[in-house]
């Protein structure tokens, strides 16, 4: 069994000067706050404090940051207005108005509730440049995926958006959030793609997404003025960071290991979690299911979340050692770069460890099998320990699930393609492949939410139940 590893290396470097923070607009500053995270914020060694390295091109030293702090940056961000009266006051002073797409709405919710701490809004040029050149924000904190708001140049001009503008963002035809514009800028999309994904091929879904961005990007803080209702069955798995940390404290969980997933669990996944729990001496496993944008052929979100919950509900994890939750996020399939992002987000939730197996957040053959293991050797301590594991598989000789690092027999590896074929045919697999209760939940989810299929198809994409609903709000 692999040991829990937190291989870190601090790198001092040079970069551009950090831009001065703009003073929040009067009123908006009172409506939002940055909360200190529950639990103890860890102070790292001098090694963990690094300056961003923007290569030899810049040559100007950037801010130093203690990346080991938990939450990331030392404070849990909250930019949510919970009073309708306060929301109406903020709206009155906003003259610009525009609708937003699903991805932007999900990212606003994640930022507003602190999942993406220390981000308070959509990134400006210096943050994106820092990520592309050195995997850090302009303030020196490690970050690996740009979170950006794109618009056409024509729309920017027609709406008159400029530095200092405030824009009311509508979602589902309702007032949703306010974006206080700090910067309008352009960025080289090919550079962004290559830096984040390691390729410029548009066959890569993340690269394709990047090339589809419009010509201009809007940087600035967001304020969620009309918090959405998370719809069933996801509502009972929705725990913003502040609430999640409180639950950990209530359960006396001082060590929690996170499991990132976008699949229904077979027994290989189950033993990956159990192995990481044992290795990290954790109190519990937090299953963090990514829900959001789907591609045809993916498992439907409902099947993923409910089948993972079934593992705990049916005793495959002892009560008090397993918890299922959701993360609103559209997968970028950025492999090792996305692994860093996942680690930071789960640190913000209060987790102390994060497990990484084979092909984490990868797609096709763009990344090596254990690229997510290797990248943590290249960054400073980010305040959450990586549990790096090899593969769990079924061994016909041992007649059980066993671990690549221990079993000397020829394995029978878990095949996602074979499992999908079994599920598509509705044939219950042996319990050595998938727990029967999980299979039953997947099939029930297919009938109730997937129009007869556990996999995303055109019907599901067009008519699925929305993840969240924005309450009516008259303006």
FIMIDREN-673791 format. One record per residue (C-alpha): x, y, z; residue in one letter. Coordinates in steps of 0.5 Angstrom, whole numbers, plus 500, padded with zeros to 3 digits. Example, Ala and Ser with C-alpha at 12.3 -4.5 7.8 and 13.67 -1.06 7.14 Angstrom:
2
525491516A 527498514S 
***
This chain:
475
500500500X 503507498X 505512504X 501518504X 506523501X 507531501X 513532497X 514539496X 519544494X 520551495X 522555489X 524563490X 523567484X 522573480X 516576477X 512583476X 509587481X 503586484X 497591482X 494595488X 488592490X 482597489X 477599494X 471596494X 465600492X 461603498X 456599501X 458593497X 464592502X 459592508X 455587504X 460582504X 466579508X 472575508X 471570514X 477566517X 476559516X 474554522X 479550525X 487552525X 490556520X 497553519X 503557519X 508554514X 516554514X 520559511X 520554505X 513555504X 513562502X 515563495X 515569490X 511568483X 516566478X 514569472X 521567468X 526572466X 521576462X 519580467X 525580472X 521584478X 519580484X 512579486X 509578493X 511572497X 505568500X 505562505X 501557501X 500552507X 495556510X 488553511X 484556508X 488558502X 490565503X 488564510X 481567510X 475563507X 472568502X 464569503X 461574498X 453572499X 448577501X 443574505X 438580506X 433581500X 433589503X 440589502X 440586495X 435591493X 439597495X 445594491X 441593485X 439600485X 445603483X 447598478X 445601471X 448595466X 445588466X 446582462X 445574462X 450569464X 451562462X 451556466X 458555467X 459562469X 453561474X 456555477X 463559478X 460565481X 456560487X 463557488X 467563489X 461567493X 461561498X 469560499X 470554495X 475558491X 478562496X 482566496X 479568489X 473574490X 471574483X 474573476X 481574474X 485580472X 491580467X 496579472X 493573475X 492569469X 499571467X 502568473X 498562472X 500561465X 508562467X 508559474X 502557477X 501562482X 496568482X 499575482X 499575490X 504569490X 499564492X 499557488X 493557483X 493552476X 486554473X 484561470X 477563472X 475568467X 469571465X 469572457X 465577453X 465579445X 469586444X 463588441X 458587447X 463590451X 463596447X 455596446X 454596454X 460601455X 463596460X 470599463X 474599469X 469601475X 463599472X 458595475X 454589472X 448586474X 448579472X 442575471X 441567471X 435563469X 432570467X 433573475X 437578478X 443573480X 450577482X 453583481X 460584478X 464590479X 469591474X 476592475X 479591468X 477589461X 483586457X 485581452X 490575453X 493570448X 488564448X 494559445X 498561451X 493560456X 491553453X 499550452X 500553459X 494550463X 493543458X 500542456X 498542448X 495546443X 490541440X 483542440X 481535441X 483536448X 476538451X 480544455X 483547450X 477547445X 474550451X 479555451X 479557444X 472558444X 473564449X 471570446X 476576445X 475580451X 476578459X 473582465X 476582471X 473584478X 469582484X 463578484X 457579490X 452573490X 445577491X 440572490X 443565492X 440559488X 436553491X 440547490X 435542487X 434535490X 437530490X 443534490X 441539496X 442534502X 450533499X 451541498X 456543504X 459550503X 466550506X 464554512X 458549514X 463543512X 468545516X 463546522X 461539521X 468536521X 468540528X 462537530X 464530528X 471531531X 474529525X 481533525X 484528519X 479528513X 482525506X 478527500X 476523494X 475527487X 470523483X 466524476X 464516476X 460511479X 464507484X 466500483X 470496488X 477499485X 474506487X 472503494X 479500496X 482506493X 478510498X 479505504X 487505502X 487512503X 483512509X 488507512X 494510510X 493517512X 490515519X 484519517X 477520521X 473520515X 473520507X 470526504X 467524497X 467530493X 463529487X 464534481X 457536478X 456541472X 457541465X 456534462X 459530455X 455525452X 457518455X 459521462X 455518468X 449522470X 450527476X 445524480X 447517479X 454519481X 452522487X 447517490X 451511488X 457514492X 452515498X 450508498X 457506500X 456509506X 449508507X 450500506X 455499511X 461499506X 464504510X 463504518X 458510520X 462516521X 468515517X 464517510X 461523507X 458525500X 458532498X 458536491X 462541488X 459545482X 465545477X 466544470X 471539469X 477542465X 481535464X 487538465X 490532469X 496534474X 494542473X 487540475X 490536481X 493542484X 486545483X 482540486X 487539492X 486547494X 479547493X 478541498X 483544503X 478550503X 473545505X 477543511X 480537508X 487535511X 489530505X 487528498X 488522495X 491521487X 490515483X 492514476X 490518471X 487524475X 483529471X 486526465X 483525458X 486521452X 493520452X 495527454X 498526461X 502520464X 499515468X 501518475X 502526472X 498528478X 503525483X 509528480X 507535480X 506536487X 514535487X 514541483X 510546488X 511548495X 507546500X 500547499X 497545506X 494539504X 497532504X 497528498X 496521498X 499518492X 496511490X 498506485X 492502482X 487497486X 485491482X 481484482X 486478482X 483472480X 489468484X 488471490X 480472489X 480478492X 481486490X 488487491X 493493491X 498493485X 504495490X 503488494X 500483489X 505479485X 500476480X 497477473X 491482475X 484483472X 484491471X 478494472X 475497465X 471503465X 469500458X 467493460X 463496466X 459501462X 457495457X 454492463X 451498466X 448499459X 445492459X 442492466X 446486468X 448486475X 455485476X 459481481X 459484487X 467484486X 466489481X 460493484X 456493490X 449490489X 446496492X 450501488X 448498482X 441498484X 442506485X 445507479X 439503475X 434507479X 437514478X 437512470X 429511471X 428517475X 433522472X 436519466X 430518462X 432510462X 440511462X 445512467X 449515461X 448523459X 445523452X 441529448X 435528452X 438528459X 442535456X 436538454X 431536459X 435534465X 433537472X 437543473X 442543479X 440549482X 434554481X 434562482X 428565486X 424570483X 426577485X 422583482X 427589480X 
***
